[in-house]
Amino acid sequence: MRKEGLLEETRKRNPKVIILIVLAIILISIITSMIILRYQKCDNWECFNNNLAKCKRTKFAGGTDILFGYTILGKENDNCKVDVILLEGQLNNQDILKLKGKTMICETPLGIRMLPEAELSRCHGELKENLQEQIINDLHNYIIQNLGQMNGALINPLINNLK
């Protein structure tokens, strides 16, 4: 009789023990993911640049005329991956305003402090494509506006050499 009572008591406790173990595993998983996925927040360039050189998971927003948001995602191979988003274009340029909210992923060499968007060839994404398009359009407009001056500068040396 005594053995049957112990077996029943053990069977009654098992569901409670299993539930406690499952809850403990869930709690440990949540705490671990919060620690692993946590981003440090920087409020100045020095903090951001130090974390970029170490490739520490960090969030930062900075810029003068154009405000970018940076999220250091972590290491991949010999590079540090950084998500860049254009937050605000304080210029009253409609082309810049069209880029607001667009993102790109940039890779910077480990240990190097540089603006992630400084070398667009190391970036990919919609923001990069739109920035390149904007640069090409601006260059095209500059050439068209100054074509007469460039032609004069090219023709004058030729005329002087013919005399």
C-alpha positions in Angstrom: 0.0 0.0 0.0 2.8 2.3 0.9 4.5 1.8 -2.6 1.3 2.7 -4.4 1.0 5.9 -2.4 4.5 7.0 -3.3 4.0 6.3 -7.0 0.8 8.3 -7.1 2.5 11.2 -5.3 5.5 11.1 -7.7 3.1 11.1 -10.7 1.3 14.1 -9.3 4.5 16.1 -8.8 5.9 15.3 -12.3 3.6 17.7 -14.2 4.5 20.5 -11.7 8.2 19.8 -12.0 8.0 19.6 -15.8 6.2 23.0 -15.9 8.8 24.6 -13.6 11.6 23.3 -15.8 10.0 24.6 -18.9 9.4 28.0 -17.3 13.0 28.1 -16.1 14.2 27.3 -19.6 12.0 30.0 -21.2 13.2 32.6 -18.6 16.9 31.7 -19.1 16.3 32.0 -22.9 14.7 35.4 -22.6 17.5 36.8 -20.4 20.2 35.4 -22.6 18.7 36.8 -25.8 18.3 40.2 -24.1 22.0 40.2 -23.2 23.1 38.9 -26.6 20.9 41.1 -28.7 21.4 44.2 -26.6 22.8 47.3 -28.3 24.8 50.0 -26.5 23.5 53.5 -27.3 26.0 56.2 -28.1 25.3 59.9 -28.0 28.6 61.2 -29.5 30.9 60.4 -32.4 33.8 59.3 -30.1 31.7 56.6 -28.5 30.4 55.4 -31.9 33.9 55.4 -33.5 35.4 53.5 -30.5 32.6 50.9 -30.8 32.9 50.7 -34.6 36.7 50.0 -34.3 35.8 47.1 -31.9 32.6 46.2 -33.8 30.5 46.3 -30.7 26.7 46.2 -31.2 25.8 49.9 -31.0 23.1 52.4 -32.1 23.9 56.0 -32.9 22.5 58.9 -34.8 24.7 61.6 -36.2 25.4 64.1 -38.9 25.3 67.8 -39.7 23.1 68.6 -42.7 22.0 65.0 -43.1 21.3 62.9 -40.1 22.1 59.2 -40.4 21.1 56.4 -38.0 23.8 53.7 -37.5 23.4 50.3 -36.0 26.5 48.2 -35.7 25.3 44.7 -36.3 28.5 42.7 -35.6 31.5 41.0 -37.3 31.4 39.1 -40.5 34.7 37.7 -41.8 37.2 40.6 -41.5 34.5 43.3 -41.6 32.1 45.1 -39.3 28.6 45.2 -40.7 26.7 48.5 -40.1 23.1 49.2 -41.0 22.8 52.9 -42.2 19.5 54.7 -42.5 18.9 58.3 -43.6 16.8 59.8 -40.8 16.6 63.5 -41.8 17.8 65.7 -44.6 18.0 69.2 -43.1 18.7 70.6 -46.5 15.6 71.7 -48.3 16.6 69.5 -51.3 13.7 67.4 -52.5 16.1 64.8 -53.7 17.5 64.3 -50.2 14.0 64.2 -48.8 13.1 61.3 -51.1 15.9 59.2 -49.5 14.5 59.6 -46.0 13.9 56.2 -44.4 16.0 54.3 -47.0 18.7 51.9 -45.7 21.9 50.2 -46.7 24.3 47.7 -45.1 27.9 48.8 -45.1 31.0 46.9 -44.2 34.0 48.6 -42.7 37.4 46.8 -42.1 37.8 45.7 -38.5 39.8 48.1 -36.3 39.2 51.0 -38.7 37.3 54.2 -37.7 35.5 55.6 -40.7 32.1 56.7 -41.7 30.4 53.5 -43.0 28.9 55.4 -45.9 32.2 57.0 -46.9 33.1 54.2 -49.2 29.8 53.4 -51.1 31.5 50.4 -52.9 31.5 48.6 -49.5 27.7 49.1 -49.1 24.6 47.6 -50.6 20.9 48.4 -50.4 18.3 50.9 -51.6 20.0 53.9 -50.0 23.3 53.3 -51.8 21.6 52.9 -55.1 19.6 56.1 -54.6 22.7 58.0 -53.4 24.7 56.9 -56.5 21.8 58.0 -58.7 21.7 61.4 -57.0 25.5 61.8 -57.4 25.3 61.0 -61.1 22.4 63.4 -61.6 24.2 66.2 -59.8 27.4 65.6 -61.8 25.4 65.6 -65.1 23.7 68.9 -64.2 27.1 70.4 -63.2 28.6 69.4 -66.6 25.7 70.8 -68.5 25.8 74.1 -66.6 29.5 74.5 -67.1 29.9 73.1 -70.7 30.4 76.5 -72.2 33.2 77.4 -69.8 34.9 74.0 -70.4 34.7 74.4 -74.2 36.3 77.9 -73.9 39.1 76.5 -71.7 39.8 73.8 -74.3 39.6 76.0 -77.4 41.8 78.9 -76.1 45.0 76.9 -75.9 44.4 75.4 -79.4 43.9 78.9 -80.9 47.0 80.3 -79.1 49.1 77.4 -80.4 48.0 78.1 -84.0 49.2 81.7 -83.9 
